[in-house]
Amino acid sequence: MSSALSAAVRRPAVPATLSVVRLAGAAGLLLFAVATGVVLSKHPLPLTLVLAFGVGLLGTLALALARYDAAVGLGIFLLAAVRIEPAPTDMILFVVIAVAFVTGRFYIRRVPLIVAVLLSIFLALNMLASVELIDLGRGATFFAITLYLVIFALWLTGYVHSAHTARVVLRAYLAAAIFSATIAVLALFVAFPGHDFLVRGPRAQGLFKDPNVLGPFLVPAALMLLEETVAPRLLRARLATKLVGLSILTIGILFAFSRAAWLNYVIGAFVMFCILSLRRGGGRRAVTFVVSGVSAAAVLFAALALTSSFTFLSERARFQSYDVQRFGAQLSGIELVSKYPLGIGPGQFEQISPISAHSTYVRALSEEGVLGLLVLLTLLLLTLVFASRNAILGRDTYGIGSAALLAAWCGLLANSVFIDTLHWRHLWFLAALIWAGAARSVTQHPKGQTWSPPRHRSTRSARYGHR
């Protein structure tokens, strides 16, 4: 089983498959541009914003041509701002990916073939289900965003192929998450200009559409920073600096008051603790993990006490009245399958139900049918297998810890039961980092990221954790 999986991961894409993926990528970029035009035609912008938009695209193009990694870092940093779709990060990364296509830096051969095949099938099922579209404009826009995110994940998988590129991505993502958590929590308690834009009632929202997106966006960042605290690789910051960053992220997750995000974080932290404890030197790392966790918990308690938020916290932890409506919407989505076995088409759930799906799995089932759900589940579970295998072998993603990636993915899978995550940029971001790690050669492992090998193995095997 292990050898078969390795073959599926490492097998390079055949030329025909490569051509198809490139053609699909070009079509996807074109469709994304058309979808952007449709959105702008329905919601016209003032002339000054249009000019600023044009100047921004030209500036991004110049930056991508002159400083490609800097443009990538800017696009990843803007993952923290997705209030509208297409979002600013999409504009930046659209240009970056287009430049990658033209300059030969779209390394599709680094993507596991089985992943590319599953993604292609899922997109094909989206198009097949489109025969049932009710709102053609909504369907085209929704599918264009899905297609763009697939291309983004494929591109990012190929981009992260060294410690340098992994550092660019990790630093930009952590900076975005810490900045987003900081301004969102401050906006709850400090009435600075525009603070209302960053909150929804007593909940931190940041530059996302919903607090339920902000919290899960911060969770993988917190777990990655936590592993960097326990086993430093890419970040040269001091321990105190990392603990401050971890505390800010944890406070941000708390004050988003998203129960799904809390579940996400708890599952991720538990999985990560188990993995780190079982590795060589696990006792020391477990102690560091516990100390970091206790420090973050102390900061949380102090923040709740200073802001008098214990009452609201207890209220949010209970069953809410609108939960009945959410589960009712999920039930209606399941019932749609009997009438539309191939699905009702991308983005059509809200055209039939007054409430959103609130589940990635229910959306896939209702919009792409049983086959669509099966393909998506296969992709998600395969990614879980890759993440688990990376963690067991000690195979990080060029310095981005495999324990954190597995933990974050487990949390997101649980989160997706209660929230629709299909268009979350950080879902595809995290998947791409796992795929990039899965495609690595085992011989490239750095020290300090391995399970303890039996004594009879060679010195080289013991050092790199070969099996």
C-alpha positions in Angstrom: 0.0 0.0 0.0 2.8 2.4 1.0 4.8 1.7 -2.2 1.7 2.1 -4.4 1.0 5.4 -2.8 4.6 6.5 -3.3 4.3 5.7 -6.9 1.1 7.6 -7.3 2.8 10.6 -5.6 6.1 10.6 -7.5 5.0 9.5 -10.9 5.4 12.5 -13.2 2.5 13.6 -15.3 2.5 12.3 -18.8 2.8 14.9 -21.6 -0.9 14.5 -22.6 -2.0 15.1 -19.0 0.4 18.0 -18.8 -1.0 19.6 -21.9 -4.6 19.1 -20.7 -3.8 20.8 -17.3 -2.0 23.7 -19.0 -5.0 24.1 -21.4 -7.4 24.0 -18.4 -5.2 26.5 -16.6 -5.3 28.9 -19.5 -9.0 28.5 -19.8 -9.4 29.0 -16.0 -7.5 32.2 -16.0 -9.6 33.4 -18.9 -12.8 32.4 -17.2 -11.7 34.0 -14.0 -11.1 37.3 -15.9 -14.5 37.0 -17.5 -16.1 36.4 -14.1 -14.4 39.5 -12.8 -15.8 41.5 -15.7 -19.3 40.1 -14.9 -19.0 41.0 -11.3 -17.8 44.5 -12.1 -20.6 45.0 -14.7 -23.2 44.2 -12.1 -21.5 46.3 -9.4 -19.8 49.1 -11.3 -17.0 50.9 -9.5 -16.3 54.6 -9.5 -13.8 55.8 -12.1 -11.2 56.5 -9.5 -11.3 53.0 -8.2 -11.2 51.6 -11.7 -8.1 53.6 -12.4 -6.6 52.5 -9.1 -7.5 48.9 -10.0 -5.7 49.3 -13.4 -2.6 50.9 -11.9 -2.6 48.1 -9.2 -2.6 45.4 -11.9 0.2 47.1 -13.9 2.2 47.5 -10.7 1.7 43.9 -9.8 2.8 42.8 -13.2 5.9 44.9 -12.9 6.6 43.5 -9.5 6.0 39.9 -10.6 8.4 40.4 -13.5 11.1 42.1 -11.4 10.7 40.5 -8.0 8.6 37.3 -8.5 8.9 36.1 -4.9 8.0 39.5 -3.5 4.8 39.4 -5.7 4.0 35.9 -4.3 4.5 37.1 -0.7 2.1 40.1 -1.4 -0.5 37.7 -2.8 -0.2 35.3 0.2 -0.4 38.3 2.7 -3.6 39.5 1.1 -5.2 36.1 1.8 -6.4 37.8 5.0 -8.7 40.1 3.0 -11.5 38.3 1.3 -14.6 40.5 1.8 -15.6 40.4 -1.9 -15.0 37.9 -4.7 -12.8 38.2 -6.7 -10.7 39.4 -3.7 -7.6 41.6 -3.9 -5.4 38.5 -3.3 -7.0 36.9 -6.4 -6.1 39.9 -8.5 -2.5 39.7 -7.3 -2.1 35.9 -7.6 -3.9 36.0 -11.0 -1.1 38.1 -12.3 1.5 36.0 -10.6 0.1 32.8 -12.0 -0.2 34.3 -15.5 3.5 35.3 -15.3 4.4 31.8 -14.1 2.6 30.4 -17.2 4.4 32.7 -19.6 7.9 32.3 -18.0 7.8 28.6 -17.5 7.5 28.7 -13.7 4.2 26.8 -13.4 5.8 23.5 -12.2 2.8 21.2 -12.8 5.1 18.1 -12.8 5.6 18.6 -9.1 1.9 18.0 -8.4 1.0 14.4 -7.5 -0.7 12.9 -10.6 -3.5 11.4 -8.6 -4.3 14.9 -7.2 -4.4 16.5 -10.7 -6.7 13.7 -11.9 -9.2 14.0 -9.0 -9.3 17.8 -9.4 -9.9 17.4 -13.2 -12.8 15.0 -12.5 -14.3 17.3 -9.9 -14.2 20.3 -12.3 -15.7 18.1 -15.0 -18.6 17.1 -12.7 -19.1 20.8 -12.0 -19.6 21.4 -15.7 -21.8 18.4 -16.1 -24.1 19.6 -13.3 -24.3 23.0 -14.9 -27.1 21.8 -17.2 -29.4 22.3 -14.2 -28.4 25.9 -13.6 -31.1 28.3 -12.3 -28.9 31.4 -12.2 -26.5 31.3 -15.1 -24.5 34.3 -13.9 -24.1 33.0 -10.4 -23.2 29.6 -11.7 -20.5 30.9 -14.0 -19.0 33.1 -11.3 -19.0 30.4 -8.7 -17.4 27.9 -11.0 -14.8 30.4 -12.2 -13.7 30.9 -8.6 -13.6 27.2 -8.0 -11.5 26.7 -11.1 -9.2 29.6 -10.1 -8.7 28.1 -6.6 -7.8 24.7 -8.2 -5.2 26.4 -10.4 -3.9 28.4 -7.5 -3.4 25.2 -5.5 -1.6 23.5 -8.4 0.6 26.5 -8.9 1.4 26.8 -5.2 2.3 23.1 -5.0 4.9 23.6 -7.6 6.1 27.0 -6.3 7.0 25.6 -2.8 10.1 23.5 -3.8 12.8 24.9 -1.6 13.4 26.3 1.9 13.5 29.8 0.3 10.1 29.6 -1.3 8.7 27.9 1.8 10.0 30.7 3.9 8.4 33.3 1.6 5.0 31.6 1.9 5.2 31.0 5.7 6.3 34.5 6.6 3.7 36.1 4.4 0.9 33.9 5.8 1.9 34.3 9.4 2.3 38.1 9.0 -1.2 38.2 7.4 -2.8 36.1 10.2 -1.1 38.1 13.0 -2.0 41.4 11.4 -5.6 40.3 10.8 -6.0 39.0 14.4 -4.6 42.2 15.8 -6.7 44.7 14.0 -9.9 42.6 14.3 -9.6 42.2 18.1 -8.6 45.9 18.6 -11.6 46.9 16.5 -13.8 45.2 19.2 -12.5 47.5 22.0 -11.0 50.6 20.3 -13.2 52.9 18.3 -10.7 53.9 15.7 -11.9 55.1 12.3 -13.4 52.2 10.3 -13.4 49.8 13.2 -17.1 48.8 12.5 -15.9 47.4 9.2 -13.8 44.8 11.1 -16.4 43.5 13.5 -19.8 41.9 13.5 -21.5 42.9 16.7 -19.4 41.5 19.6 -17.4 39.2 17.2 -14.1 39.9 15.5 -14.5 39.6 11.7 -11.4 41.2 10.2 -11.4 41.7 6.4 -13.5 38.5 5.8 -17.2 38.2 5.1 -17.9 36.4 8.4 -16.3 35.8 11.8 -16.6 32.0 11.0 -14.0 32.5 8.3 -11.5 34.6 10.3 -11.2 32.1 13.1 -10.3 29.1 10.9 -8.0 31.3 8.9 -5.9 31.9 12.0 -5.9 28.2 13.2 -3.3 26.8 10.7 -1.1 29.9 11.3 -1.2 29.3 15.0 -0.3 25.6 14.6 2.5 26.4 12.2 3.9 29.0 14.5 3.5 26.5 17.4 5.6 23.9 15.6 8.2 26.6 14.8 8.3 27.3 18.5 8.8 23.7 19.4 11.1 22.8 16.5 12.5 25.9 14.8 13.3 25.6 11.1 12.4 28.6 8.9 11.9 31.5 11.4 14.8 33.1 13.2 12.6 35.0 15.6 13.2 34.7 19.4 11.1 32.4 21.5 9.4 35.3 23.2 8.5 36.8 19.8 6.9 33.6 18.7 5.0 33.2 21.9 3.6 36.8 21.5 2.5 35.9 18.0 1.0 32.7 19.1 -1.0 34.5 21.8 -2.3 37.1 19.4 -3.5 34.4 17.0 -5.1 32.4 19.8 -6.9 35.6 21.1 -8.1 36.2 17.5 -9.5 32.7 17.3 -11.3 33.2 20.6 -12.8 36.6 19.8 -14.1 35.4 16.5 -16.5 33.5 18.7 -16.8 30.8 16.1 -17.6 27.4 17.6 -16.4 25.6 14.5 -13.1 27.5 14.7 -12.7 26.5 18.4 -13.3 22.8 17.5 -10.9 23.2 14.6 -8.2 24.5 17.0 -8.8 22.0 19.7 -8.6 19.1 17.2 -5.5 20.5 15.6 -3.7 21.1 18.9 -4.5 17.6 20.1 -3.3 15.9 16.9 -0.2 18.0 16.9 0.6 17.2 20.5 0.3 13.5 19.8 2.6 13.6 16.8 5.3 15.7 18.5 5.2 13.5 21.6 5.9 10.4 19.5 8.9 11.7 17.7 12.5 11.5 18.7 13.0 13.9 21.6 9.3 13.9 22.1 9.5 14.5 25.8 11.3 17.8 25.4 9.0 18.9 22.6 5.9 17.9 24.6 7.1 20.0 27.5 7.7 23.0 25.2 4.3 22.4 23.6 2.6 22.4 27.0 4.4 25.5 28.2 3.4 27.3 25.0 -0.1 26.1 25.4 -0.3 27.2 29.0 1.1 30.6 28.2 -1.5 31.1 25.5 -4.3 29.9 27.8 -3.1 32.4 30.5 -3.2 35.2 28.0 -6.7 34.1 26.9 -7.9 34.1 30.5 -6.5 37.6 31.1 -8.0 38.9 27.8 -11.4 37.5 28.8 -11.2 39.0 32.3 -10.1 42.4 31.1 -12.8 42.6 28.4 -15.5 41.1 30.6 -16.3 38.5 27.8 -17.0 35.5 30.0 -20.7 35.9 29.7 -20.8 36.1 25.9 -18.3 33.2 25.7 -20.7 31.0 27.7 -23.6 32.1 25.5 -21.8 31.3 22.3 -20.7 27.9 23.6 -24.4 26.8 23.9 -26.8 25.6 21.2 -28.1 28.5 19.2 -31.6 29.0 17.9 -30.4 29.4 14.3 -28.6 26.0 14.5 -32.0 24.4 13.7 -32.2 26.4 10.5 -28.7 25.4 9.5 -29.3 21.7 10.0 -32.6 22.2 8.2 -30.8 23.7 5.2 -28.3 20.8 5.2 -31.2 18.3 5.3 -32.8 20.0 2.3 -29.5 19.8 0.4 -29.4 16.0 1.0 -33.0 15.7 -0.2 -32.1 17.4 -3.5 -30.1 14.5 -4.6 -33.1 12.3 -5.1 -34.4 14.8 -7.6 -31.1 15.9 -9.1 -28.7 13.0 -9.0 -26.1 14.9 -11.0 -26.5 18.0 -8.8 -28.1 21.4 -9.4 -24.9 23.1 -10.6 -22.2 25.2 -9.0 -23.3 28.0 -6.7 -27.0 27.1 -7.0 -27.8 26.0 -3.4 -28.7 29.5 -2.3 -31.1 29.7 -5.2 -33.2 26.9 -3.8 -32.6 27.2 -0.1 -33.0 30.5 1.8 -30.0 29.5 4.0 -26.5 28.6 2.9 -25.4 25.0 2.9 -23.2 25.5 6.0 -21.3 22.3 5.0 -18.8 21.7 2.3 -20.0 18.1 2.0 -23.7 19.1 1.7 -22.8 21.7 -1.0 -20.9 19.2 -3.0 -23.6 16.6 -2.7 -26.4 19.0 -3.8 -24.5 20.8 -6.5 -22.3 18.1 -8.0 -24.4 15.0 -7.0 -23.2 11.8 -5.4 -20.3 11.4 -7.8 -19.1 15.0 -7.0 -19.2 14.3 -3.3 -17.4 11.0 -3.7 -14.6 12.7 -5.7 -14.3 15.6 -3.3 -14.2 13.2 -0.3 -11.6 11.1 -2.1 -9.5 14.2 -2.7 -9.8 15.4 0.9 -9.1 12.0 2.4 -6.2 11.4 0.1 -4.7 14.7 1.2 -5.2 13.5 4.8 -3.3 10.3 3.9 -0.5 12.4 2.4 -0.4 14.6 5.5 -0.3 11.6 7.8 2.4 9.9 5.8 4.4 13.1 5.8 4.1 13.4 9.6 5.0 9.7 10.2 8.0 9.9 7.9 9.1 13.3 9.2 8.8 14.7 5.7 8.2 18.4 6.1 7.3 20.8 3.3 10.8 22.3 2.9 10.8 23.5 6.5 7.0 24.0 7.1 6.3 21.4 9.8 4.4 18.3 8.7 2.9 17.9 12.2 1.3 21.4 11.9 0.0 20.7 8.4 -1.6 17.4 9.4 -3.1 18.9 12.5 -4.5 21.9 10.6 -5.9 19.6 7.9 -7.7 17.5 10.5 -9.2 20.6 12.0 -10.4 21.9 8.6 -12.0 18.6 7.7 -14.0 18.8 11.0 -14.7 22.5 10.4 -16.1 21.7 6.9 -18.9 19.6 8.4 -20.5 22.8 9.8 -19.2 25.6 7.5 -19.0 25.7 3.7 -15.2 25.9 3.1 -15.0 25.2 -0.6 -14.0 28.8 -1.5 -11.8 29.4 1.5 -8.4 30.4 0.0 -6.6 28.9 3.1 -8.2 25.5 2.5 -6.5 25.3 -0.9 -3.4 26.9 0.4 -3.0 24.3 3.1 -3.8 21.4 0.7 -1.1 22.7 -1.7 1.5 22.7 1.1 0.6 19.1 2.0 0.8 18.0 -1.7 4.2 19.8 -2.0 5.5 17.9 1.0 4.1 14.6 -0.3 6.0 15.0 -3.6 9.3 15.5 -1.9 12.0 12.9 -2.0 12.5 11.2 1.3 16.2 11.8 1.1 15.7 15.6 1.4 14.5 15.5 5.0 16.2 18.0 7.3 17.3 16.9 10.8 15.0 17.2 13.7 11.8 16.2 12.0 11.8 12.5 12.3 10.4 9.5 14.3 12.9 7.4 16.2 14.3 4.6 14.0 15.3 1.2 15.3 18.9 0.8 16.3 19.9 -1.6 13.6 19.5 1.0 10.9 22.4 2.8 9.3 23.6 6.2 10.5 22.2 7.9 7.4 18.8 6.3 7.9 18.7 7.2 11.5 19.5 10.8 10.7 16.8 11.2 8.0 14.2 8.9 9.3 14.1 6.5 6.4 11.8 3.5 6.5 
